[in-house]
Amino acid sequence: MVIGLLVPLVIFVVDHVLRWDDPTAALTIHGLSGALGLLAVGVFADGAAGQGWNNVGANGGDAASYLGIARQGVTGLVATAGYAQDWPGQMQAQLVGVAALALFGLFAAWLFLTPPALLIHLIRPRPVATTPAVPVPVEVVQPVESVTSSDVPLVSEPVEVTVATDEDPQPPSDTLANGV
């Protein structure tokens, strides 16, 4: 649930603040989920699991107990009753694991994607600089002298305009004569 709430914020930061090219959001979704999942072990490992892995809490051997308690497994900040917590030791181990996986992923991607990129770069045709065989004449444009509004007449002849007013309600005499 925590990762689901953080994904939109991380997508915004990666796209708009860092301006990384991640159009499918693969880095933000899978990288964030994987890193937080690995770091959660450093917090929530309760010591009930992981006995015997790498001689942690195994019976016999050089490491018969882990943190002084027999049969204790990998423990983070939150430990089950009767087990000792391993803070910050397990979180440091988880951070080293996240860094190692990130470096391995970047190196593997570089190793597998560099040869095809070089091959494409070598195969791609180079642009050829060409010059025209016949020189193209360039016309010289003379600047136009400035024209002012006083040089151009707006109206060629005066026009008489008649405006009807409310003082003369009588229609013209020819309208009455025609009966219209």
Stockholm file with secondary structure:
# STOCKHOLM 1.0

chainA/1-180         MVIGLLVPLVIFVVDHVLRWDDPTAALTIHGLSGALGLLAVGVFADGAAGQGWNNVGANGGDAASYLGIARQGVTGLVATAGYAQDWPGQMQAQLVGVAALALFGLFAAWLFLTPPALLIHLIRPRPVATTPAVPVPVEVVQPVESVTSSDVPLVSEPVEVTVATDEDPQPPSDTLANGV
#=GR chainA/1-180 SS CHHHHHHHHHHHIIIIISCCCCTTCHIIIIIHHHHHHHHHHHHHCBSSSCTTGGGSSCSSSSCSEETTEETCCCBCSSCCTTSCCCTTHHHHHHHHHHHHHHHHHHHHHHHHHHHHHHHHHHHSCCCCCCCCSSCCCCCCCCCCCCCCTTTSCSCSSCCCCCCCCTTCCSCCHHHHHTTC
#=GC SS_cons         CHHHHHHHHHHHIIIIISCCCCTTCHIIIIIHHHHHHHHHHHHHCBSSSCTTGGGSSCSSSSCSEETTEETCCCBCSSCCTTSCCCTTHHHHHHHHHHHHHHHHHHHHHHHHHHHHHHHHHHHSCCCCCCCCSSCCCCCCCCCCCCCCTTTSCSCSSCCCCCCCCTTCCSCCHHHHHTTC
//
